[in-house]
Amino acid sequence: MKKSQFVGELILLVIISILSFACQKAVKETVISTRLQEEKADGNFPYARLSTYGFFQGELNKLQPMSAVILYQPASSLFTDYALKSRFIYFPPGEKAVIEKDELYFPEGTVIIKNFYFPQDYRKPEEKRRIIETRLLINGDNGWDAYPYIWNDSQTEALLKVVGGETEVKFTDLKGEDQIINYLVPNKNQCKTCHNKAEVLVPIGVKVKHLNNELQYKEGKENQLSHWTILGKLGGFMGKDAHPSMIDYANERLPLNDRAMAYLDINCSHCHNEDGPASTSGLFLSYDQTDPMKLGINKTPVAAGNGAGSFNFDIVPGEADQSILTHRMNSTEVGVAMPELGRTTVHKEGVKLIREWINSMEK
């Protein structure tokens, strides 16, 4: 075989391979597109597309809920790299949640919907925004399960992606400064790391203490649990004063200690409680915690390892800069940063709050 003939056949083979790959890719994309287009809301969760659930009306990215989908908002918000959140809950027809001994129990078929988004400019949060992900918690036959949906660039759809993902996010902060972060969407299994009670996946922000407060509805302000009761979606609510209620840690007019405890509760206590993944730490950070040792005051860590740095105690009264708690909050280093998941940046306002709280403690 002549060299020129060999080269010609090699080029032809390459062209055929490229065309074959392109055809295979086109077929694969067509199959995926067809599968998504033909998806039906048949009750076999999870769906591949967020839109299939029918939670929202009109343009999907407007997040305008259908009548069966109820807005909710916890008193304090978990920090997630400065993302803003809109939250909704869907109750199956004819079913309702029940409060028993200040615990909230949801019927099978309940779906908790949490949307994470970034305004282009935080000084104008209601204008242009980019929705990054929607997380669904679905209460099925075997209890709660978590499903992450990632939005496309055109903001027309969010697709199920159990492996999670990451994306670069740009925005202008409240000071007018441009910010860039590498936002991480947790995979399905990572969700249980935080949503964990005695090795069972459970919701975090839809507890009685988080919802026993007023929220602005179209009709006016109303206690959220009272609103659910009026809608026939909740039983066992005996009025605000009969149940625990937490505050918004961002409200600087409220007492410093209450704000600090509210911050630790929503950001830390889902792990740091007697039934959580950090139960062996002996550090329990719920809103109503009053035991100094369980709060970490003059307490040596059980197994912090490198996370403790050069510090000896979780909290040193009057010495925030000598406390492991603030050291870990103020870090993004793997093995040091706390919480371990859910953020790639430092929550400056949260660190400031906890520093002020520790420094206010009597030495």
Phi and psi in degrees as a GROMACS rama.xvg file:
@    title "Ramachandran Plot"
@    xaxis  label "Phi"
@    yaxis  label "Psi"
@TYPE xy
-70.6439  153.24  LYS-2
-60.3991  -40.8776  LYS-3
-64.0865  -37.6053  SER-4
-67.0511  -40.54  GLN-5
-61.908  -45.1418  PHE-6
-62.4941  -41.2126  VAL-7
-62.5597  -43.2701  GLY-8
-67.328  -34.3733  GLU-9
-65.7377  -42.0087  LEU-10
-63.5118  -41.7722  ILE-11
-61.7216  -40.9025  LEU-12
-63.1483  -41.7089  LEU-13
-62.5842  -43.5825  VAL-14
-62.1509  -43.8013  ILE-15
-62.222  -39.9135  ILE-16
-63.8369  -42.2882  SER-17
-64.1278  -45.9608  ILE-18
-63.3645  -38.4693  LEU-19
-63.5746  -44.2314  SER-20
-63.0895  -42.0799  PHE-21
-62.8623  -41.5359  ALA-22
-64.9321  -42.9936  CYS-23
-61.1011  -42.1289  GLN-24
-64.849  -41.9602  LYS-25
-63.3105  -42.4714  ALA-26
-63.0863  -43.9897  VAL-27
-61.1413  -45.4369  LYS-28
-65.4662  -36.1288  GLU-29
-65.3829  -42.5263  THR-30
-60.8445  -46.3484  VAL-31
-62.2771  -45.9835  ILE-32
-61.7085  -43.2364  SER-33
-63.8736  -42.6388  THR-34
-59.9477  -41.9616  ARG-35
-68.962  -39.8569  LEU-36
-66.9555  -33.8724  GLN-37
-89.7512  1.23836  GLU-38
-63.1301  134.867  GLU-39
-118.168  148.54  LYS-40
-80.0986  78.6748  ALA-41
-98.5211  3.32309  ASP-42
86.7959  -1.06132  GLY-43
-90.6697  86.7648  ASN-44
-78.5971  152.388  PHE-45
-89.0897  153.395  PRO-46
-81.9416  159.054  TYR-47
-75.4302  -28.9746  ALA-48
-117.399  142.719  ARG-49
-63.3812  -37.5646  LEU-50
-62.9841  -26.0189  SER-51
-63.0132  -28.2601  THR-52
-67.199  -26.4058  TYR-53
73.148  27.8549  GLY-54
-71.6264  -30.4935  PHE-55
-121.497  151.309  PHE-56
-110.144  155.03  GLN-57
72.4026  -151.998  GLY-58
-63.5118  128.585  GLU-59
-57.5407  -40.3966  LEU-60
-72.9288  -5.4138  ASN-61
-78.7639  -17.9305  LYS-62
53.4325  43.5435  LEU-63
-88.3797  110.811  GLN-64
-71.0554  147.86  PRO-65
-71.0604  168.336  MET-66
-63.084  -26.5815  SER-67
-83.3651  -3.32186  ALA-68
-108.533  124.177  VAL-69
-108.557  132.467  ILE-70
-68.2528  140.358  LEU-71
-144.598  162.36  TYR-72
-157.183  121.106  GLN-73
-68.0059  154.763  PRO-74
-57.5235  -42.0255  ALA-75
-121.483  148.332  SER-76
-107.416  137.017  SER-77
-66.8578  133.334  LEU-78
-75.645  128.973  PHE-79
-138.688  74.8677  THR-80
52.8292  37.2917  ASP-81
70.2665  9.41173  TYR-82
-65.649  141.486  ALA-83
-90.0288  159.566  LEU-84
-137.549  142.616  LYS-85
-121.142  133.52  SER-86
-125.896  139.243  ARG-87
-140.613  162.506  PHE-88
-138.087  136.376  ILE-89
-110.978  126.002  TYR-90
-103.653  134.1  PHE-91
-62.8411  149.065  PRO-92
-52.8135  132.387  PRO-93
78.2029  0.212466  GLY-94
-110.401  157.772  GLU-95
-149.356  159.159  LYS-96
-81.3111  164.413  ALA-97
-137.453  138.714  VAL-98
-98.5903  124.048  ILE-99
-133.127  119.685  GLU-100
52.4378  44.6205  LYS-101
64.7316  15.1911  ASP-102
-106.388  141.674  GLU-103
-102.346  122.83  LEU-104
-116.268  130.708  TYR-105
-107.611  147.187  PHE-106
-74.0255  157.246  PRO-107
-59.8756  136.763  GLU-108
101.258  -8.29605  GLY-109
-67.2931  140.43  THR-110
-127.941  124.8  VAL-111
-98.6501  128.074  ILE-112
-118.466  119.712  ILE-113
-128.288  116.137  LYS-114
-103.794  132.729  ASN-115
-111.404  125.458  PHE-116
-144.474  161.627  TYR-117
-125.444  123.291  PHE-118
-67.0868  149.846  PRO-119
-63.6033  -36.4803  GLN-120
-135.939  116.012  ASP-121
-66.0963  -14.6525  TYR-122
-78.8062  -13.0457  ARG-123
-133.821  64.9634  LYS-124
-63.579  -20.4892  PRO-125
-91.3807  -0.715128  GLU-126
-91.9656  -140.36  GLU-127
-60.0003  134.57  LYS-128
-144.061  163.682  ARG-129
-125.673  118.905  ARG-130
-84.7331  127.367  ILE-131
-93.1229  -48.3685  ILE-132
-151.546  159.369  GLU-133
-129.33  126.253  THR-134
-107.056  130.632  ARG-135
-110.386  135.013  LEU-136
-112.355  117.293  LEU-137
-113.162  126.116  ILE-138
-89.4234  100.677  ASN-139
-106.511  -160.637  GLY-140
-57.2735  -36.3495  ASP-141
-108.123  25.5121  ASN-142
98.3888  -163.934  GLY-143
-76.0002  146.213  TRP-144
-140.896  150.477  ASP-145
-111.642  140.231  ALA-146
-139.339  118.406  TYR-147
-90.757  133.963  PRO-148
-118.583  129.148  TYR-149
-106.236  131.169  ILE-150
-79.0502  146.338  TRP-151
-78.7556  168.625  ASN-152
-64.9108  -31.4773  ASP-153
-79.6753  -4.89084  SER-154
61.1514  34.0516  GLN-155
-105.674  -14.9402  THR-156
-160.674  154.726  GLU-157
-126.175  130.187  ALA-158
-110.13  143.049  LEU-159
-61.2144  128.894  LEU-160
-141.412  91.802  LYS-161
-66.4165  -19.5867  VAL-162
-86.0906  -0.40352  VAL-163
73.9795  -156.079  GLY-164
172.021  -176.981  GLY-165
-147.194  152.77  GLU-166
-154.419  150.54  THR-167
-83.6541  131.837  GLU-168
-121.556  131.307  VAL-169
-118.054  139.24  LYS-170
-159.53  165.247  PHE-171
-104.831  125.766  THR-172
-81.9504  -178.058  ASP-173
-63.7767  -20.3644  LEU-174
-90.9601  1.82591  LYS-175
82.4331  13.0802  GLY-176
-97.4574  139.006  GLU-177
-74.9766  136.196  ASP-178
-127.339  146.904  GLN-179
-133.021  127.407  ILE-180
-131.884  155.706  ILE-181
-98.9072  96.9298  ASN-182
-82.266  130.912  TYR-183
-107.318  127.641  LEU-184
-95.3788  120.198  VAL-185
-66.0401  149.715  PRO-186
-79.5346  171.403  ASN-187
-56.6936  -41.0236  LYS-188
-71.8004  -31.8709  ASN-189
-66.5421  -25.1342  GLN-190
-57.7268  -36.3497  CYS-191
-71.9243  -16.9676  LYS-192
-58.3804  -41.3196  THR-193
-95.7677  -41.3047  CYS-194
-81.9513  62.5847  HIS-195
-132.147  121.438  ASN-196
-133.263  111.38  LYS-197
53.3131  42.548  ALA-198
66.9655  21.7042  GLU-199
-120.166  133.81  VAL-200
-72.2302  127.816  LEU-201
-138.745  158.694  VAL-202
-67.9012  161.098  PRO-203
-109.327  -54.2571  ILE-204
-86.8466  -3.70908  GLY-205
-106.518  58.1974  VAL-206
-106.536  160.4  LYS-207
-54.0448  -47.3185  VAL-208
-64.1621  -28.2561  LYS-209
-80.104  -25.6419  HIS-210
-107.03  -5.9289  LEU-211
-81.9556  62.9779  ASN-212
-158.193  171.609  ASN-213
-81.911  147.352  GLU-214
-136.034  146.13  LEU-215
-81.8745  114.39  GLN-216
-106.329  173.906  TYR-217
-59.8364  -33.2848  LYS-218
-82.7362  -9.82307  GLU-219
129.721  -178.021  GLY-220
-77.6502  141.525  LYS-221
-158.569  147.244  GLU-222
-58.9099  132.507  ASN-223
-61.6569  -42.7939  GLN-224
-71.1521  -31.6796  LEU-225
-67.6524  -39.5325  SER-226
-61.3313  -45.468  HIS-227
-61.2596  -39.7358  TRP-228
-63.0902  -44.6844  THR-229
-62.902  -35.0583  ILE-230
-76.8429  -4.56958  LEU-231
78.2409  21.761  GLY-232
-106.499  3.9339  LYS-233
-149.293  138.206  LEU-234
-123.374  152.262  GLY-235
93.1566  0.246577  GLY-236
-81.2942  123.342  PHE-237
-111.07  21.4134  MET-238
103.656  152.982  GLY-239
-53.7293  -45.3935  LYS-240
-70.4499  -12.5313  ASP-241
-89.3706  -2.91642  ALA-242
-135.324  158.043  HIS-243
-65.6417  151.34  PRO-244
-144.558  133.502  SER-245
-106.121  158.539  MET-246
-101.485  174.669  ILE-247
-91.6112  115.726  ASP-248
-65.2044  -19.1926  TYR-249
-78.0946  -10.6471  ALA-250
-81.2895  100.378  ASN-251
-71.3328  -7.38971  GLU-252
-81.4575  -12.3626  ARG-253
-89.6774  161.661  LEU-254
-57.3131  140.228  PRO-255
-57.4883  -44.8164  LEU-256
-63.1937  -42.0259  ASN-257
-64.7808  -40.5141  ASP-258
-64.7793  -43.4442  ARG-259
-63.6069  -43.0712  ALA-260
-67.1803  -35.2899  MET-261
-65.3333  -38.7945  ALA-262
-64.8228  -46.9274  TYR-263
-65.7441  -35.0538  LEU-264
-62.6997  -54.6669  ASP-265
-73.9361  -28.3547  ILE-266
-95.6387  -22.4708  ASN-267
-126.821  -31.3926  CYS-268
-72.1973  -15.4356  SER-269
-66.2103  -22.5369  HIS-270
-102.431  -43.0042  CYS-271
-87.5116  73.1449  HIS-272
-149.063  171.145  ASN-273
-60.8876  -24.7909  GLU-274
-111.239  7.63246  ASP-275
-94.224  174.563  GLY-276
-60.5514  -24.1582  PRO-277
-101.496  25.6882  ALA-278
-62.3352  -30.9246  SER-279
-75.103  -9.775  THR-280
-73.2165  -23.4331  SER-281
74.5874  4.69661  GLY-282
-103.974  107.695  LEU-283
-117.805  116.593  PHE-284
-117.681  41.2521  LEU-285
-78.4104  160.366  SER-286
-57.0182  -34.6621  TYR-287
-95.7742  11.484  ASP-288
-72.1002  129.726  GLN-289
-125.108  -10.4792  THR-290
-71.6517  115.811  ASP-291
-54.7555  -40.9121  PRO-292
-66.2145  -41.7428  MET-293
-69.5193  -22.9323  LYS-294
-80.7349  -11.7894  LEU-295
97.2788  7.48937  GLY-296
-71.8745  118.669  ILE-297
54.5357  31.6548  ASN-298
-106.249  129.775  LYS-299
-78.431  141.848  THR-300
-68.8148  150.382  PRO-301
-78.8851  -49.3135  VAL-302
-150.956  52.2419  ALA-303
-76.6901  -23.9205  ALA-304
59.8553  -134.521  GLY-305
-66.1018  -18.0099  ASN-306
-62.5166  -24.7581  GLY-307
-76.9432  -15.8855  ALA-308
62.1496  -133.42  GLY-309
-100.273  13.3326  SER-310
-99.5816  155.271  PHE-311
-107.659  -22.2013  ASN-312
-130.379  147.672  PHE-313
-59.0313  -48.3896  ASP-314
-134.258  126.661  ILE-315
-107.794  108.521  VAL-316
-50.9015  129.97  PRO-317
78.3614  -1.41044  GLY-318
-134.347  73.6292  GLU-319
-61.3368  -35.5951  ALA-320
-76.5981  -3.76681  ASP-321
-110.698  11.4248  GLN-322
-105.593  137.131  SER-323
-64.4591  -34.5744  ILE-324
-56.1432  -52.4499  LEU-325
-72.2948  -31.8056  THR-326
-58.919  -43.895  HIS-327
-77.0046  -34.9677  ARG-328
-65.2112  -29.9722  MET-329
-93.0445  16.2598  ASN-330
-124.246  151.968  SER-331
-116.647  7.12285  THR-332
-74.283  131.425  GLU-333
-61.3707  130.999  VAL-334
94.545  -15.3365  GLY-335
-113.854  -47.9686  VAL-336
-59.0185  136.897  ALA-337
-131.893  134.309  MET-338
-63.401  157.451  PRO-339
-71.749  -32.7515  GLU-340
-122.169  161.83  LEU-341
96.7258  -5.98563  GLY-342
-152.16  147.958  ARG-343
-120.922  -0.929035  THR-344
-124.835  165.857  THR-345
-88.3222  133.976  VAL-346
-83.6032  91.8532  HIS-347
-58.8332  -42.1248  LYS-348
-67.2964  -36.1689  GLU-349
-68.2871  -42.7535  GLY-350
-62.0687  -42.1666  VAL-351
-59.6149  -43.7956  LYS-352
-61.5243  -49.1738  LEU-353
-69.0927  -33.364  ILE-354
-63.1284  -45.5289  ARG-355
-62.1873  -40.1956  GLU-356
-63.2986  -47.8328  TRP-357
-66.4037  -41.6715  ILE-358
-66.53  -22.6075  ASN-359
-80.2834  -12.2589  SER-360
-72.2842  142.319  MET-361
-70.468  132.252  GLU-362
